[in-house]
Amino acid sequence: MSINLYVQRAISIAGSQKKLADKVSVAQPTIWCWLHLKKKVSPKNVNAFIRAVDGEFKAYQIRPDLPDLFPHPDEAA
């Protein structure tokens, strides 16, 4: 699944971009940038993003490009 689909789902769970932003402790325009693939979710915000959706997604799904920080459980040593 593309990251923007995860962001869309997270917005739906939170209720709005603003509510998701508040839960992740970022500004609403940051959520817009994530949604429109202008920015990636910062590694420092990944865990807050996961908490904001009550663990519906896993960190490795949000930042699959950072396997050393967020390893996929099937690929963990």
PDB file of N, H, CA, C and O in Angstrom:
ATOM      1  N   MET A   1       0.856  -1.174   0.000  1.00  0.00           N
ATOM      2  CA  MET A   1       0.000   0.000   0.000  1.00  0.00           C
ATOM      3  C   MET A   1       0.904   1.240   0.000  1.00  0.00           C
ATOM      4  O   MET A   1       1.918   1.279   0.697  1.00  0.00           O
ATOM      5  N   SER A   2       0.531   2.229  -0.776  1.00  0.00           N
ATOM      6  H   SER A   2      -0.293   2.197  -1.342  1.00  0.00           H
ATOM      7  CA  SER A   2       1.276   3.485  -0.842  1.00  0.00           C
ATOM      8  C   SER A   2       1.112   4.271   0.459  1.00  0.00           C
ATOM      9  O   SER A   2       0.077   4.193   1.121  1.00  0.00           O
ATOM     10  N   ILE A   3       2.144   5.023   0.810  1.00  0.00           N
ATOM     11  H   ILE A   3       2.985   5.087   0.272  1.00  0.00           H
ATOM     12  CA  ILE A   3       2.102   5.785   2.062  1.00  0.00           C
ATOM     13  C   ILE A   3       0.906   6.721   2.113  1.00  0.00           C
ATOM     14  O   ILE A   3       0.314   6.906   3.176  1.00  0.00           O
ATOM     15  N   ASN A   4       0.539   7.318   0.976  1.00  0.00           N
ATOM     16  H   ASN A   4       1.020   7.168   0.112  1.00  0.00           H
ATOM     17  CA  ASN A   4      -0.589   8.250   1.055  1.00  0.00           C
ATOM     18  C   ASN A   4      -1.892   7.522   1.388  1.00  0.00           C
ATOM     19  O   ASN A   4      -2.805   8.134   1.942  1.00  0.00           O
ATOM     20  N   LEU A   5      -1.998   6.248   1.069  1.00  0.00           N
ATOM     21  H   LEU A   5      -1.256   5.751   0.619  1.00  0.00           H
ATOM     22  CA  LEU A   5      -3.186   5.488   1.474  1.00  0.00           C
ATOM     23  C   LEU A   5      -3.193   5.263   2.990  1.00  0.00           C
ATOM     24  O   LEU A   5      -4.250   5.284   3.621  1.00  0.00           O
ATOM     25  N   TYR A   6      -2.012   5.050   3.566  1.00  0.00           N
ATOM     26  H   TYR A   6      -1.154   5.033   3.053  1.00  0.00           H
ATOM     27  CA  TYR A   6      -1.923   4.957   5.028  1.00  0.00           C
ATOM     28  C   TYR A   6      -2.314   6.288   5.664  1.00  0.00           C
ATOM     29  O   TYR A   6      -3.021   6.321   6.671  1.00  0.00           O
ATOM     30  N   VAL A   7      -1.847   7.383   5.065  1.00  0.00           N
ATOM     31  H   VAL A   7      -1.273   7.356   4.247  1.00  0.00           H
ATOM     32  CA  VAL A   7      -2.173   8.705   5.603  1.00  0.00           C
ATOM     33  C   VAL A   7      -3.669   8.969   5.466  1.00  0.00           C
ATOM     34  O   VAL A   7      -4.293   9.495   6.388  1.00  0.00           O
ATOM     35  N   GLN A   8      -4.250   8.607   4.319  1.00  0.00           N
ATOM     36  H   GLN A   8      -3.743   8.180   3.570  1.00  0.00           H
ATOM     37  CA  GLN A   8      -5.701   8.774   4.144  1.00  0.00           C
ATOM     38  C   GLN A   8      -6.455   8.004   5.220  1.00  0.00           C
ATOM     39  O   GLN A   8      -7.397   8.522   5.820  1.00  0.00           O
ATOM     40  N   ARG A   9      -6.042   6.779   5.457  1.00  0.00           N
ATOM     41  H   ARG A   9      -5.277   6.358   4.970  1.00  0.00           H
ATOM     42  CA  ARG A   9      -6.706   5.945   6.473  1.00  0.00           C
ATOM     43  C   ARG A   9      -6.526   6.555   7.860  1.00  0.00           C
ATOM     44  O   ARG A   9      -7.459   6.563   8.663  1.00  0.00           O
ATOM     45  N   ALA A  10      -5.329   7.065   8.141  1.00  0.00           N
ATOM     46  H   ALA A  10      -4.571   7.059   7.489  1.00  0.00           H
ATOM     47  CA  ALA A  10      -5.072   7.686   9.442  1.00  0.00           C
ATOM     48  C   ALA A  10      -5.941   8.921   9.641  1.00  0.00           C
ATOM     49  O   ALA A  10      -6.451   9.151  10.738  1.00  0.00           O
ATOM     50  N   ILE A  11      -6.112   9.716   8.589  1.00  0.00           N
ATOM     51  H   ILE A  11      -5.698   9.530   7.698  1.00  0.00           H
ATOM     52  CA  ILE A  11      -6.985  10.896   8.664  1.00  0.00           C
ATOM     53  C   ILE A  11      -8.412  10.458   8.961  1.00  0.00           C
ATOM     54  O   ILE A  11      -9.107  11.071   9.772  1.00  0.00           O
ATOM     55  N   SER A  12      -8.836   9.398   8.301  1.00  0.00           N
ATOM     56  H   SER A  12      -8.271   8.900   7.643  1.00  0.00           H
ATOM     57  CA  SER A  12     -10.181   8.872   8.522  1.00  0.00           C
ATOM     58  C   SER A  12     -10.356   8.412   9.976  1.00  0.00           C
ATOM     59  O   SER A  12     -11.384   8.681  10.598  1.00  0.00           O
ATOM     60  N   ILE A  13      -9.365   7.729  10.501  1.00  0.00           N
ATOM     61  H   ILE A  13      -8.530   7.509   9.996  1.00  0.00           H
ATOM     62  CA  ILE A  13      -9.424   7.250  11.884  1.00  0.00           C
ATOM     63  C   ILE A  13      -9.457   8.428  12.857  1.00  0.00           C
ATOM     64  O   ILE A  13     -10.245   8.438  13.803  1.00  0.00           O
ATOM     65  N   ALA A  14      -8.601   9.412  12.620  1.00  0.00           N
ATOM     66  H   ALA A  14      -7.961   9.404  11.852  1.00  0.00           H
ATOM     67  CA  ALA A  14      -8.505  10.568  13.527  1.00  0.00           C
ATOM     68  C   ALA A  14      -9.702  11.501  13.402  1.00  0.00           C
ATOM     69  O   ALA A  14     -10.100  12.135  14.379  1.00  0.00           O
ATOM     70  N   GLY A  15     -10.275  11.588  12.210  1.00  0.00           N
ATOM     71  H   GLY A  15      -9.952  11.073  11.416  1.00  0.00           H
ATOM     72  CA  GLY A  15     -11.433  12.454  12.000  1.00  0.00           C
ATOM     73  C   GLY A  15     -11.170  13.639  11.099  1.00  0.00           C
ATOM     74  O   GLY A  15     -12.094  14.161  10.476  1.00  0.00           O
ATOM     75  N   SER A  16      -9.921  14.073  11.019  1.00  0.00           N
ATOM     76  H   SER A  16      -9.170  13.649  11.525  1.00  0.00           H
ATOM     77  CA  SER A  16      -9.548  15.177  10.131  1.00  0.00           C
ATOM     78  C   SER A  16      -8.025  15.291  10.108  1.00  0.00           C
ATOM     79  O   SER A  16      -7.331  14.712  10.944  1.00  0.00           O
ATOM     80  N   GLN A  17      -7.523  16.047   9.136  1.00  0.00           N
ATOM     81  H   GLN A  17      -8.087  16.517   8.457  1.00  0.00           H
ATOM     82  CA  GLN A  17      -6.082  16.295   9.094  1.00  0.00           C
ATOM     83  C   GLN A  17      -5.624  16.997  10.373  1.00  0.00           C
ATOM     84  O   GLN A  17      -4.577  16.660  10.924  1.00  0.00           O
ATOM     85  N   LYS A  18      -6.393  17.957  10.839  1.00  0.00           N
ATOM     86  H   LYS A  18      -7.244  18.230  10.391  1.00  0.00           H
ATOM     87  CA  LYS A  18      -6.044  18.714  12.043  1.00  0.00           C
ATOM     88  C   LYS A  18      -5.992  17.804  13.270  1.00  0.00           C
ATOM     89  O   LYS A  18      -5.068  17.902  14.077  1.00  0.00           O
ATOM     90  N   LYS A  19      -6.972  16.930  13.410  1.00  0.00           N
ATOM     91  H   LYS A  19      -7.723  16.850  12.754  1.00  0.00           H
ATOM     92  CA  LYS A  19      -6.991  16.025  14.560  1.00  0.00           C
ATOM     93  C   LYS A  19      -5.809  15.061  14.514  1.00  0.00           C
ATOM     94  O   LYS A  19      -5.200  14.770  15.544  1.00  0.00           O
ATOM     95  N   LEU A  20      -5.483  14.564  13.316  1.00  0.00           N
ATOM     96  H   LEU A  20      -5.977  14.799  12.480  1.00  0.00           H
ATOM     97  CA  LEU A  20      -4.317  13.693  13.186  1.00  0.00           C
ATOM     98  C   LEU A  20      -3.050  14.471  13.526  1.00  0.00           C
ATOM     99  O   LEU A  20      -2.178  13.968  14.233  1.00  0.00           O
ATOM    100  N   ALA A  21      -2.953  15.690  13.025  1.00  0.00           N
ATOM    101  H   ALA A  21      -3.663  16.099  12.450  1.00  0.00           H
ATOM    102  CA  ALA A  21      -1.790  16.534  13.317  1.00  0.00           C
ATOM    103  C   ALA A  21      -1.631  16.732  14.820  1.00  0.00           C
ATOM    104  O   ALA A  21      -0.520  16.648  15.344  1.00  0.00           O
ATOM    105  N   ASP A  22      -2.721  16.992  15.508  1.00  0.00           N
ATOM    106  H   ASP A  22      -3.623  17.061  15.083  1.00  0.00           H
ATOM    107  CA  ASP A  22      -2.670  17.176  16.959  1.00  0.00           C
ATOM    108  C   ASP A  22      -2.178  15.909  17.658  1.00  0.00           C
ATOM    109  O   ASP A  22      -1.381  15.982  18.593  1.00  0.00           O
ATOM    110  N   LYS A  23      -2.651  14.756  17.206  1.00  0.00           N
ATOM    111  H   LYS A  23      -3.298  14.697  16.446  1.00  0.00           H
ATOM    112  CA  LYS A  23      -2.247  13.490  17.819  1.00  0.00           C
ATOM    113  C   LYS A  23      -0.772  13.183  17.589  1.00  0.00           C
ATOM    114  O   LYS A  23      -0.112  12.586  18.441  1.00  0.00           O
ATOM    115  N   VAL A  24      -0.258  13.598  16.426  1.00  0.00           N
ATOM    116  H   VAL A  24      -0.794  14.082  15.734  1.00  0.00           H
ATOM    117  CA  VAL A  24       1.137  13.319  16.087  1.00  0.00           C
ATOM    118  C   VAL A  24       2.060  14.457  16.541  1.00  0.00           C
ATOM    119  O   VAL A  24       3.283  14.325  16.493  1.00  0.00           O
ATOM    120  N   SER A  25       1.474  15.561  16.977  1.00  0.00           N
ATOM    121  H   SER A  25       0.481  15.668  17.016  1.00  0.00           H
ATOM    122  CA  SER A  25       2.222  16.756  17.410  1.00  0.00           C
ATOM    123  C   SER A  25       2.999  17.402  16.268  1.00  0.00           C
ATOM    124  O   SER A  25       4.168  17.763  16.405  1.00  0.00           O
ATOM    125  N   VAL A  26       2.307  17.533  15.131  1.00  0.00           N
ATOM    126  H   VAL A  26       1.357  17.239  15.020  1.00  0.00           H
ATOM    127  CA  VAL A  26       2.847  18.262  13.985  1.00  0.00           C
ATOM    128  C   VAL A  26       1.791  19.259  13.538  1.00  0.00           C
ATOM    129  O   VAL A  26       0.653  19.218  14.006  1.00  0.00           O
ATOM    130  N   ALA A  27       2.166  20.154  12.634  1.00  0.00           N
ATOM    131  H   ALA A  27       3.090  20.187  12.253  1.00  0.00           H
ATOM    132  CA  ALA A  27       1.214  21.113  12.083  1.00  0.00           C
ATOM    133  C   ALA A  27       0.361  20.439  11.008  1.00  0.00           C
ATOM    134  O   ALA A  27       0.816  19.505  10.347  1.00  0.00           O
ATOM    135  N   GLN A  28      -0.863  20.908  10.834  1.00  0.00           N
ATOM    136  H   GLN A  28      -1.232  21.667  11.371  1.00  0.00           H
ATOM    137  CA  GLN A  28      -1.758  20.335   9.823  1.00  0.00           C
ATOM    138  C   GLN A  28      -1.138  20.345   8.428  1.00  0.00           C
ATOM    139  O   GLN A  28      -1.320  19.372   7.696  1.00  0.00           O
ATOM    140  N   PRO A  29      -0.409  21.397   8.015  1.00  0.00           N
ATOM    141  CA  PRO A  29       0.206  21.347   6.682  1.00  0.00           C
ATOM    142  C   PRO A  29       1.189  20.183   6.498  1.00  0.00           C
ATOM    143  O   PRO A  29       1.411  19.729   5.375  1.00  0.00           O
ATOM    144  N   THR A  30       1.768  19.711   7.585  1.00  0.00           N
ATOM    145  H   THR A  30       1.588  20.080   8.497  1.00  0.00           H
ATOM    146  CA  THR A  30       2.651  18.542   7.502  1.00  0.00           C
ATOM    147  C   THR A  30       1.858  17.319   7.082  1.00  0.00           C
ATOM    148  O   THR A  30       2.325  16.528   6.262  1.00  0.00           O
ATOM    149  N   ILE A  31       0.666  17.156   7.633  1.00  0.00           N
ATOM    150  H   ILE A  31       0.287  17.798   8.299  1.00  0.00           H
ATOM    151  CA  ILE A  31      -0.202  16.037   7.248  1.00  0.00           C
ATOM    152  C   ILE A  31      -0.542  16.147   5.765  1.00  0.00           C
ATOM    153  O   ILE A  31      -0.529  15.146   5.048  1.00  0.00           O
ATOM    154  N   TRP A  32      -0.846  17.355   5.304  1.00  0.00           N
ATOM    155  H   TRP A  32      -0.857  18.168   5.886  1.00  0.00           H
ATOM    156  CA  TRP A  32      -1.154  17.576   3.891  1.00  0.00           C
ATOM    157  C   TRP A  32       0.033  17.156   3.027  1.00  0.00           C
ATOM    158  O   TRP A  32      -0.148  16.510   1.995  1.00  0.00           O
ATOM    159  N   CYS A  33       1.233  17.516   3.440  1.00  0.00           N
ATOM    160  H   CYS A  33       1.380  18.041   4.279  1.00  0.00           H
ATOM    161  CA  CYS A  33       2.436  17.142   2.684  1.00  0.00           C
ATOM    162  C   CYS A  33       2.616  15.628   2.642  1.00  0.00           C
ATOM    163  O   CYS A  33       2.998  15.079   1.608  1.00  0.00           O
ATOM    164  N   TRP A  34       2.345  14.948   3.756  1.00  0.00           N
ATOM    165  H   TRP A  34       2.035  15.394   4.596  1.00  0.00           H
ATOM    166  CA  TRP A  34       2.424  13.488   3.764  1.00  0.00           C
ATOM    167  C   TRP A  34       1.379  12.899   2.826  1.00  0.00           C
ATOM    168  O   TRP A  34       1.664  11.970   2.071  1.00  0.00           O
ATOM    169  N   LEU A  35       0.186  13.436   2.877  1.00  0.00           N
ATOM    170  H   LEU A  35      -0.046  14.191   3.491  1.00  0.00           H
ATOM    171  CA  LEU A  35      -0.914  12.936   2.061  1.00  0.00           C
ATOM    172  C   LEU A  35      -0.615  13.079   0.577  1.00  0.00           C
ATOM    173  O   LEU A  35      -0.940  12.194  -0.215  1.00  0.00           O
ATOM    174  N   HIS A  36      -0.002  14.184   0.204  1.00  0.00           N
ATOM    175  H   HIS A  36       0.261  14.903   0.848  1.00  0.00           H
ATOM    176  CA  HIS A  36       0.271  14.473  -1.208  1.00  0.00           C
ATOM    177  C   HIS A  36       1.699  14.130  -1.611  1.00  0.00           C
ATOM    178  O   HIS A  36       2.189  14.579  -2.647  1.00  0.00           O
ATOM    179  N   LEU A  37       2.360  13.327  -0.779  1.00  0.00           N
ATOM    180  H   LEU A  37       1.962  12.962   0.063  1.00  0.00           H
ATOM    181  CA  LEU A  37       3.705  12.809  -1.064  1.00  0.00           C
ATOM    182  C   LEU A  37       4.742  13.898  -1.290  1.00  0.00           C
ATOM    183  O   LEU A  37       5.702  13.705  -2.037  1.00  0.00           O
ATOM    184  N   LYS A  38       4.549  15.037  -0.646  1.00  0.00           N
ATOM    185  H   LYS A  38       3.770  15.194  -0.039  1.00  0.00           H
ATOM    186  CA  LYS A  38       5.528  16.126  -0.724  1.00  0.00           C
ATOM    187  C   LYS A  38       6.656  15.904   0.281  1.00  0.00           C
ATOM    188  O   LYS A  38       7.778  16.367   0.078  1.00  0.00           O
ATOM    189  N   LYS A  39       6.350  15.195   1.362  1.00  0.00           N
ATOM    190  H   LYS A  39       5.438  14.819   1.527  1.00  0.00           H
ATOM    191  CA  LYS A  39       7.323  14.849   2.400  1.00  0.00           C
ATOM    192  C   LYS A  39       7.024  13.439   2.874  1.00  0.00           C
ATOM    193  O   LYS A  39       5.901  12.951   2.754  1.00  0.00           O
ATOM    194  N   LYS A  40       8.051  12.793   3.416  1.00  0.00           N
ATOM    195  H   LYS A  40       8.964  13.191   3.513  1.00  0.00           H
ATOM    196  CA  LYS A  40       7.864  11.505   4.070  1.00  0.00           C
ATOM    197  C   LYS A  40       7.645  11.749   5.561  1.00  0.00           C
ATOM    198  O   LYS A  40       8.066  12.772   6.102  1.00  0.00           O
ATOM    199  N   VAL A  41       6.993  10.814   6.203  1.00  0.00           N
ATOM    200  H   VAL A  41       6.651   9.983   5.763  1.00  0.00           H
ATOM    201  CA  VAL A  41       6.838  10.887   7.655  1.00  0.00           C
ATOM    202  C   VAL A  41       8.242  10.804   8.253  1.00  0.00           C
ATOM    203  O   VAL A  41       8.975   9.847   8.003  1.00  0.00           O
ATOM    204  N   SER A  42       8.601  11.792   9.029  1.00  0.00           N
ATOM    205  H   SER A  42       8.005  12.569   9.232  1.00  0.00           H
ATOM    206  CA  SER A  42       9.921  11.831   9.656  1.00  0.00           C
ATOM    207  C   SER A  42      10.086  10.635  10.590  1.00  0.00           C
ATOM    208  O   SER A  42       9.136  10.249  11.271  1.00  0.00           O
ATOM    209  N   PRO A  43      11.275  10.048  10.628  1.00  0.00           N
ATOM    210  CA  PRO A  43      11.486   8.935  11.557  1.00  0.00           C
ATOM    211  C   PRO A  43      11.101   9.282  12.994  1.00  0.00           C
ATOM    212  O   PRO A  43      10.626   8.421  13.734  1.00  0.00           O
ATOM    213  N   LYS A  44      11.304  10.539  13.390  1.00  0.00           N
ATOM    214  H   LYS A  44      11.690  11.239  12.788  1.00  0.00           H
ATOM    215  CA  LYS A  44      10.949  10.915  14.767  1.00  0.00           C
ATOM    216  C   LYS A  44       9.439  10.959  14.979  1.00  0.00           C
ATOM    217  O   LYS A  44       8.982  10.956  16.122  1.00  0.00           O
ATOM    218  N   ASN A  45       8.651  11.001  13.895  1.00  0.00           N
ATOM    219  H   ASN A  45       9.022  11.004  12.966  1.00  0.00           H
ATOM    220  CA  ASN A  45       7.193  11.051  14.014  1.00  0.00           C
ATOM    221  C   ASN A  45       6.507   9.713  13.757  1.00  0.00           C
ATOM    222  O   ASN A  45       5.297   9.591  13.949  1.00  0.00           O
ATOM    223  N   VAL A  46       7.259   8.725  13.331  1.00  0.00           N
ATOM    224  H   VAL A  46       8.242   8.824  13.176  1.00  0.00           H
ATOM    225  CA  VAL A  46       6.645   7.440  12.972  1.00  0.00           C
ATOM    226  C   VAL A  46       5.908   6.820  14.159  1.00  0.00           C
ATOM    227  O   VAL A  46       4.763   6.392  14.013  1.00  0.00           O
ATOM    228  N   ASN A  47       6.538   6.765  15.313  1.00  0.00           N
ATOM    229  H   ASN A  47       7.468   7.112  15.431  1.00  0.00           H
ATOM    230  CA  ASN A  47       5.885   6.115  16.463  1.00  0.00           C
ATOM    231  C   ASN A  47       4.634   6.857  16.902  1.00  0.00           C
ATOM    232  O   ASN A  47       3.646   6.228  17.282  1.00  0.00           O
ATOM    233  N   ALA A  48       4.658   8.183  16.857  1.00  0.00           N
ATOM    234  H   ALA A  48       5.460   8.695  16.549  1.00  0.00           H
ATOM    235  CA  ALA A  48       3.462   8.963  17.197  1.00  0.00           C
ATOM    236  C   ALA A  48       2.359   8.709  16.176  1.00  0.00           C
ATOM    237  O   ALA A  48       1.183   8.636  16.533  1.00  0.00           O
ATOM    238  N   PHE A  49       2.735   8.575  14.913  1.00  0.00           N
ATOM    239  H   PHE A  49       3.690   8.634  14.622  1.00  0.00           H
ATOM    240  CA  PHE A  49       1.776   8.267  13.849  1.00  0.00           C
ATOM    241  C   PHE A  49       1.112   6.914  14.126  1.00  0.00           C
ATOM    242  O   PHE A  49      -0.106   6.779  14.007  1.00  0.00           O
ATOM    243  N   ILE A  50       1.909   5.933  14.491  1.00  0.00           N
ATOM    244  H   ILE A  50       2.898   6.043  14.588  1.00  0.00           H
ATOM    245  CA  ILE A  50       1.390   4.593  14.793  1.00  0.00           C
ATOM    246  C   ILE A  50       0.449   4.642  16.004  1.00  0.00           C
ATOM    247  O   ILE A  50      -0.610   4.015  15.996  1.00  0.00           O
ATOM    248  N   ARG A  51       0.839   5.386  17.038  1.00  0.00           N
ATOM    249  H   ARG A  51       1.699   5.896  17.044  1.00  0.00           H
ATOM    250  CA  ARG A  51      -0.038   5.528  18.220  1.00  0.00           C
ATOM    251  C   ARG A  51      -1.341   6.232  17.855  1.00  0.00           C
ATOM    252  O   ARG A  51      -2.396   5.905  18.399  1.00  0.00           O
ATOM    253  N   ALA A  52      -1.274   7.188  16.946  1.00  0.00           N
ATOM    254  H   ALA A  52      -0.417   7.454  16.504  1.00  0.00           H
ATOM    255  CA  ALA A  52      -2.468   7.951  16.555  1.00  0.00           C
ATOM    256  C   ALA A  52      -3.517   7.075  15.885  1.00  0.00           C
ATOM    257  O   ALA A  52      -4.705   7.399  15.902  1.00  0.00           O
ATOM    258  N   VAL A  53      -3.080   5.962  15.294  1.00  0.00           N
ATOM    259  H   VAL A  53      -2.115   5.699  15.280  1.00  0.00           H
ATOM    260  CA  VAL A  53      -4.028   5.049  14.640  1.00  0.00           C
ATOM    261  C   VAL A  53      -4.205   3.767  15.451  1.00  0.00           C
ATOM    262  O   VAL A  53      -4.650   2.744  14.932  1.00  0.00           O
ATOM    263  N   ASP A  54      -3.847   3.843  16.729  1.00  0.00           N
ATOM    264  H   ASP A  54      -3.485   4.674  17.151  1.00  0.00           H
ATOM    265  CA  ASP A  54      -3.992   2.703  17.647  1.00  0.00           C
ATOM    266  C   ASP A  54      -3.341   1.433  17.113  1.00  0.00           C
ATOM    267  O   ASP A  54      -3.871   0.334  17.276  1.00  0.00           O
ATOM    268  N   GLY A  55      -2.180   1.600  16.469  1.00  0.00           N
ATOM    269  H   GLY A  55      -1.750   2.493  16.336  1.00  0.00           H
ATOM    270  CA  GLY A  55      -1.419   0.446  16.008  1.00  0.00           C
ATOM    271  C   GLY A  55      -1.980  -0.260  14.792  1.00  0.00           C
ATOM    272  O   GLY A  55      -1.562  -1.375  14.479  1.00  0.00           O
ATOM    273  N   GLU A  56      -2.923   0.368  14.095  1.00  0.00           N
ATOM    274  H   GLU A  56      -3.263   1.274  14.348  1.00  0.00           H
ATOM    275  CA  GLU A  56      -3.494  -0.275  12.905  1.00  0.00           C
ATOM    276  C   GLU A  56      -2.426  -0.541  11.839  1.00  0.00           C
ATOM    277  O   GLU A  56      -2.532  -1.499  11.073  1.00  0.00           O
ATOM    278  N   PHE A  57      -1.414   0.300  11.798  1.00  0.00           N
ATOM    279  H   PHE A  57      -1.329   1.078  12.421  1.00  0.00           H
ATOM    280  CA  PHE A  57      -0.292   0.105  10.883  1.00  0.00           C
ATOM    281  C   PHE A  57       0.949  -0.153  11.716  1.00  0.00           C
ATOM    282  O   PHE A  57       0.969   0.095  12.922  1.00  0.00           O
ATOM    283  N   LYS A  58       1.969  -0.646  11.064  1.00  0.00           N
ATOM    284  H   LYS A  58       1.952  -0.847  10.085  1.00  0.00           H
ATOM    285  CA  LYS A  58       3.261  -0.873  11.706  1.00  0.00           C
ATOM    286  C   LYS A  58       4.270   0.123  11.151  1.00  0.00           C
ATOM    287  O   LYS A  58       4.126   0.608  10.029  1.00  0.00           O
ATOM    288  N   ALA A  59       5.285   0.421  11.940  1.00  0.00           N
ATOM    289  H   ALA A  59       5.402   0.027  12.852  1.00  0.00           H
ATOM    290  CA  ALA A  59       6.285   1.417  11.547  1.00  0.00           C
ATOM    291  C   ALA A  59       6.952   1.065  10.224  1.00  0.00           C
ATOM    292  O   ALA A  59       7.195   1.949   9.402  1.00  0.00           O
ATOM    293  N   TYR A  60       7.252  -0.215  10.007  1.00  0.00           N
ATOM    294  H   TYR A  60       7.055  -0.932  10.675  1.00  0.00           H
ATOM    295  CA  TYR A  60       7.919  -0.601   8.762  1.00  0.00           C
ATOM    296  C   TYR A  60       7.040  -0.341   7.537  1.00  0.00           C
ATOM    297  O   TYR A  60       7.556  -0.222   6.426  1.00  0.00           O
ATOM    298  N   GLN A  61       5.722  -0.250   7.725  1.00  0.00           N
ATOM    299  H   GLN A  61       5.303  -0.347   8.628  1.00  0.00           H
ATOM    300  CA  GLN A  61       4.832   0.056   6.607  1.00  0.00           C
ATOM    301  C   GLN A  61       4.866   1.542   6.269  1.00  0.00           C
ATOM    302  O   GLN A  61       4.681   1.922   5.112  1.00  0.00           O
ATOM    303  N   ILE A  62       5.100   2.374   7.262  1.00  0.00           N
ATOM    304  H   ILE A  62       5.250   2.065   8.201  1.00  0.00           H
ATOM    305  CA  ILE A  62       5.127   3.816   7.057  1.00  0.00           C
ATOM    306  C   ILE A  62       6.464   4.249   6.468  1.00  0.00           C
ATOM    307  O   ILE A  62       6.507   5.144   5.624  1.00  0.00           O
ATOM    308  N   ARG A  63       7.547   3.628   6.901  1.00  0.00           N
ATOM    309  H   ARG A  63       7.512   2.901   7.587  1.00  0.00           H
ATOM    310  CA  ARG A  63       8.876   3.963   6.373  1.00  0.00           C
ATOM    311  C   ARG A  63       9.610   2.681   5.958  1.00  0.00           C
ATOM    312  O   ARG A  63      10.585   2.293   6.602  1.00  0.00           O
ATOM    313  N   PRO A  64       9.150   2.027   4.890  1.00  0.00           N
ATOM    314  CA  PRO A  64       9.820   0.801   4.441  1.00  0.00           C
ATOM    315  C   PRO A  64      11.236   1.050   3.925  1.00  0.00           C
ATOM    316  O   PRO A  64      12.024   0.115   3.781  1.00  0.00           O
ATOM    317  N   ASP A  65      11.552   2.318   3.650  1.00  0.00           N
ATOM    318  H   ASP A  65      10.911   3.076   3.768  1.00  0.00           H
ATOM    319  CA  ASP A  65      12.886   2.673   3.170  1.00  0.00           C
ATOM    320  C   ASP A  65      13.917   2.745   4.295  1.00  0.00           C
ATOM    321  O   ASP A  65      15.096   2.986   4.035  1.00  0.00           O
ATOM    322  N   LEU A  66      13.492   2.540   5.527  1.00  0.00           N
ATOM    323  H   LEU A  66      12.535   2.345   5.739  1.00  0.00           H
ATOM    324  CA  LEU A  66      14.397   2.596   6.681  1.00  0.00           C
ATOM    325  C   LEU A  66      14.370   1.276   7.463  1.00  0.00           C
ATOM    326  O   LEU A  66      13.978   1.255   8.630  1.00  0.00           O
ATOM    327  N   PRO A  67      14.784   0.179   6.823  1.00  0.00           N
ATOM    328  CA  PRO A  67      14.686  -1.123   7.492  1.00  0.00           C
ATOM    329  C   PRO A  67      15.576  -1.261   8.724  1.00  0.00           C
ATOM    330  O   PRO A  67      15.296  -2.088   9.593  1.00  0.00           O
ATOM    331  N   ASP A  68      16.646  -0.465   8.816  1.00  0.00           N
ATOM    332  H   ASP A  68      16.874   0.206   8.111  1.00  0.00           H
ATOM    333  CA  ASP A  68      17.484  -0.539  10.015  1.00  0.00           C
ATOM    334  C   ASP A  68      16.783   0.063  11.229  1.00  0.00           C
ATOM    335  O   ASP A  68      16.987  -0.389  12.356  1.00  0.00           O
ATOM    336  N   LEU A  69      15.954   1.085  10.998  1.00  0.00           N
ATOM    337  H   LEU A  69      15.788   1.452  10.083  1.00  0.00           H
ATOM    338  CA  LEU A  69      15.198   1.708  12.090  1.00  0.00           C
ATOM    339  C   LEU A  69      13.880   0.998  12.362  1.00  0.00           C
ATOM    340  O   LEU A  69      13.470   0.833  13.511  1.00  0.00           O
ATOM    341  N   PHE A  70      13.222   0.580  11.280  1.00  0.00           N
ATOM    342  H   PHE A  70      13.555   0.714  10.346  1.00  0.00           H
ATOM    343  CA  PHE A  70      11.890  -0.018  11.381  1.00  0.00           C
ATOM    344  C   PHE A  70      11.873  -1.339  10.603  1.00  0.00           C
ATOM    345  O   PHE A  70      11.310  -1.408   9.511  1.00  0.00           O
ATOM    346  N   PRO A  71      12.488  -2.383  11.165  1.00  0.00           N
ATOM    347  CA  PRO A  71      12.595  -3.650  10.430  1.00  0.00           C
ATOM    348  C   PRO A  71      11.249  -4.349  10.253  1.00  0.00           C
ATOM    349  O   PRO A  71      10.381  -4.317  11.125  1.00  0.00           O
ATOM    350  N   HIS A  72      11.115  -4.968   9.109  1.00  0.00           N
ATOM    351  H   HIS A  72      11.820  -4.994   8.400  1.00  0.00           H
ATOM    352  CA  HIS A  72       9.951  -5.811   8.839  1.00  0.00           C
ATOM    353  C   HIS A  72      10.123  -7.072   9.677  1.00  0.00           C
ATOM    354  O   HIS A  72      11.214  -7.642   9.690  1.00  0.00           O
ATOM    355  N   PRO A  73       9.093  -7.527  10.373  1.00  0.00           N
ATOM    356  CA  PRO A  73       9.253  -8.687  11.258  1.00  0.00           C
ATOM    357  C   PRO A  73       9.697  -9.952  10.527  1.00  0.00           C
ATOM    358  O   PRO A  73      10.379 -10.791  11.116  1.00  0.00           O
ATOM    359  N   ASP A  74       9.328 -10.101   9.273  1.00  0.00           N
ATOM    360  H   ASP A  74       8.774  -9.420   8.795  1.00  0.00           H
ATOM    361  CA  ASP A  74       9.734 -11.283   8.511  1.00  0.00           C
ATOM    362  C   ASP A  74      11.194 -11.225   8.099  1.00  0.00           C
ATOM    363  O   ASP A  74      11.782 -12.248   7.749  1.00  0.00           O
ATOM    364  N   GLU A  75      11.787 -10.031   8.136  1.00  0.00           N
ATOM    365  H   GLU A  75      11.309  -9.199   8.420  1.00  0.00           H
ATOM    366  CA  GLU A  75      13.169  -9.862   7.703  1.00  0.00           C
ATOM    367  C   GLU A  75      14.110  -9.580   8.866  1.00  0.00           C
ATOM    368  O   GLU A  75      15.314  -9.424   8.662  1.00  0.00           O
ATOM    369  N   ALA A  76      13.579  -9.512  10.077  1.00  0.00           N
ATOM    370  H   ALA A  76      12.601  -9.638  10.243  1.00  0.00           H
ATOM    371  CA  ALA A  76      14.421  -9.240  11.252  1.00  0.00           C
ATOM    372  C   ALA A  76      15.311 -10.445  11.533  1.00  0.00           C
ATOM    373  O   ALA A  76      14.903 -11.595  11.376  1.00  0.00           O
ATOM    374  N   ALA A  77      16.522 -10.150  11.948  1.00  0.00           N
ATOM    375  H   ALA A  77      16.854  -9.215  12.076  1.00  0.00           H
ATOM    376  CA  ALA A  77      17.482 -11.237  12.199  1.00  0.00           C
ATOM    377  C   ALA A  77      17.233 -11.896  13.538  1.00  0.00           C
ATOM    378  O   ALA A  77      17.947 -12.827  13.910  1.00  0.00           O
TER     379      ALA A  77
END
